[in-house]
Amino acid sequence: MAEVASMEDIRATASMEDIRAAASTLGIDISNIDLDSVRLPPGENFGILSDDEDLHQEDPLEYDAGWGNIIVVDNLPVVPWEKYDKLGGVVRKIYSQIGVIKEGGLLMPVDPDTQKTLGFCFIEYNTAQAHIQPSEAELAREKTNGYKLDRAHIFAVNMFDDFDRFMKVPDEWAPPETKPYTPGLKAPSSTMNLSLRKPVKIVQPSQPLSSNDEGSKENLQHWLTDEKARDQFVIRAGSDTEVLWNDARQLKPEPVYKRAYWTESFVQWSPLGTYLATVHRQGAAVWGGANAFNRLMRYAHPQVKLIDFSPGEKYLVNYSSHEPSNPRDTHRVVLNVFDVRTGKVMRDFKGSMDEFSVGGAGGVSGVSWPVFRWGGGKDDKYFARIGKNVISVYETETFSLIDKKSLKVENVMDFSWSPADPILALFVPELGGGNQPARVSLVQIPSKEELRQKNLFSVSDCKMYWQSNGDYLAVKVDRYTKTKKSTYTGFELFRIKERDIPIEVLELENKNDKIIAFAWEPKGHRFAVIHGDSPRPDVSFYSMRSGSNTGRVSKLTTLKGKQANALFWSPAGRYIILAGLKGFNGQLEFYNVDELETMATAEHFMATDIEWDPTGRYVATSVTSVHEMENGFNIWSFNGKLLYRILKDHFFQFLWRPRPPSFLSPEKEEEISKNLKMYSKKYEAEDQDVSLLLSEQDREKRKMLKDEWERWVNDWKRWHEEEEAERQRLRDGEASDEEEEYLAKEVEVEELLDVSEEVLSFDLDQE
């Protein structure tokens, strides 16, 4: 590099006008200076580069940052060159279901010495899809990491970008930097899936949807941070749909969002309360946001009639039926399974109405709804449907049948999943005129191993009820008497979590009692049964634990002669509403099962629906438009106190917004319950402040009414004084207004109103 810069360099850097201006400021006559003879001190260039200096500087390398669409799939079978194409076809078939693989985008390296594959491959999708979260490559990693190709080959999948990132991890650990929370951003995985004998699966946190309308990411759980710990609900009345806070302290709802013609048929919350779904002719849509309800995703499905979320909100099932061209044919059914976050169709099912009408009483046009029932808890790993002599169980990693075949069960009539575990309960009726008994079986998924079976004889009908934690299964069995002219009912009670799954038989004291309703206590061990004849059946409570906790069912109490035909347990257990709907005109009894005592009785005339809020603090009863009068809803406290009432014409729907499960452990919840008085002091003080505020508002209202009354009285007094002269004139000069000073006389006046003459004929012969 040159050590000296000449004046030519300065001329290249500064204009002559700049040089003359600087010289004039310093009082130098530039015409007397030989600019070419000017030399800078050695080793100093004053920031002026020589002509060739830039040639010695290194150009910054340009890196292609577009590796976000490439994944690395490890633990593939090692095969010779002859089977290269076959293995490539299998891999391509699996990964092309998730996205479009770029042409030439599947590469399986081969060992040049052995001419065998190296057990891994690179897959490049068509685009990184930066505007969609997650991208196809990220979705492929999430869905296929841990995919079981066979017993010896379980995929370990990583993003290609991860390798460079993890190579930069320092050898010495340093505590992570605490960063402020940014709504909607996805935390990066902190561990790479390594190719080990036992692959490690990294579970990525769910990525909230971003608003397509606003173009920004929002915290979709923001409503859970309400300082007053209130719950939201949605209502539909007329053409309006409203989301409101339940502000029980203020004894009124507080508006959140309102929109006319928001949906064309109904609305539905997702199971964890993250999204509100609307239904339209072109398909369905989900909405959410921190401060407003923005449209997050659309799911194109013409003429959609029904929708159903998976328990973990990962998938949405849409249903539609279409009239056939030939009137003799049945309607054609279309079901699409969408990924909620990306809007991509993961699997579609098409067929005639007859193919989807097996099992259940039916939802629309005879189709049993939901057609697909989700199992495996909140992980959304499995879903199943019933067919003729089969139950088809699908896994969501590939959306294909488990072991590529359905579970064959001759004459199966019904099935249900455990709410917590991948266990199926199946009911098969009697076959061969009673020679082969009916049975209830418990089947483990995905192994399809039968865990327990119970044979049942002389069965007329059977219905299964799971307890919310999957601890117990109650099977209500209607049996024929020996004469086959009548039936009686009993219960088979399965203890799922105990060794060998023991079964108990429970029969009512009066076997001929008709079972009107059955309901498990949520998260508990008790259940309630309404039995007997209307209009005043009995209500009995049972526990799966006896007094000595020996694992025997025991009866707690029986309430005689109740006007009830439905049971509604609080989500927190302990409290239950014995309700008389429809023909019982909305009779309500709030009952404490812990104390076995009635807390309150009430009535919501013509009530059609009852729903507890997700915390078990409040209850909503509503009258929908099936009745023409008294449409609207009431909000009650858990112990039966009416808090407020809202009337709405043409009222269609009331739905509480669900809450996700608590992050508190059972031990922490128990500790809070034990120390509730300590925690409640803060809220009692807040309640007192609100009560004082309400009292002040009541006083202001009463004062306003009093002032209005006094103004009205003063106005009448003024008018009375203004009309005094006229009153005196009408009383012939008497000035007093006191009635006692006057003598009342009754005077009869006769007045001739009309005179008419009429000629009457008279027959002398008759006389």
Salt bridges, closest charged atoms under 4 A:
GLU8 OE2 - ARG11 NH1 2.41
ASP36 OD1 - ARG11 NH2 3.49
GLU124 OE2 - LYS102 NZ 3.40
GLU142 OE2 - ARG341 NH2 2.85
ASP150 OD1 - HIS153 ND1 2.86
ASP162 OD2 - ARG141 NH1 3.27
ASP162 OD1 - ARG165 NH2 2.72
ASP164 OD2 - LYS168 NZ 3.40
ASP213 OD1 - ARG295 NH2 3.28
ASP226 OD2 - ARG230 NE 3.05
ASP231 OD2 - ARG617 NH2 3.03
ASP231 OD1 - ARG659 NE 2.67
ASP240 OD2 - LYS258 NZ 3.77
GLU242 OE2 - LYS648 NZ 3.11
ASP247 OD2 - LYS228 NZ 3.82
ASP247 OD2 - ARG230 NH1 3.25
GLU254 OE1 - ARG230 NH1 2.76
GLU264 OE2 - HIS280 ND1 3.98
GLU264 OE1 - ARG281 NE 3.27
ASP339 OD2 - LYS143 NZ 4.00
GLU397 OE2 - LYS201 NZ 3.67
ASP414 OD1 - ARG373 NH1 3.05
ASP421 OD2 - LYS497 NZ 3.86
ASP471 OD1 - LYS497 NZ 3.13
ASP478 OD2 - LYS476 NZ 3.50
GLU492 OE1 - LYS454 NZ 2.59
GLU492 OE2 - ARG479 NH2 3.22
GLU498 OE2 - ARG495 NH1 3.59
GLU504 OE2 - ARG495 NH2 2.61
GLU504 OE1 - ARG552 NH1 3.71
GLU507 OE1 - LYS511 NZ 3.35
GLU509 OE2 - LYS555 NZ 2.74
ASP513 OD2 - HIS531 ND1 2.98
GLU521 OE2 - ARG526 NH2 2.78
ASP538 OD2 - LYS560 NZ 3.54
GLU589 OE1 - LYS562 NZ 3.16
ASP594 OD1 - ARG526 NH2 2.87
ASP594 OD2 - ARG574 NE 3.28
GLU630 OE1 - ARG645 NH2 2.52
GLU670 OE2 - LYS674 NZ 3.61
GLU671 OE1 - LYS668 NZ 3.25
GLU686 OE1 - ARG249 NH2 3.37
ASP687 OD1 - ARG249 NE 2.75
GLU696 OE1 - ARG699 NH2 2.58
ASP707 OD2 - LYS703 NZ 3.24
ASP715 OD1 - ARG718 NH2 3.54
GLU722 OE2 - ARG718 NH1 3.47
GLU726 OE2 - ARG729 NH2 2.47
ASP737 OD2 - HIS720 NE2 3.57
ASP737 OD2 - ARG727 NH2 3.06
ASP737 OD1 - ARG731 NH2 2.66
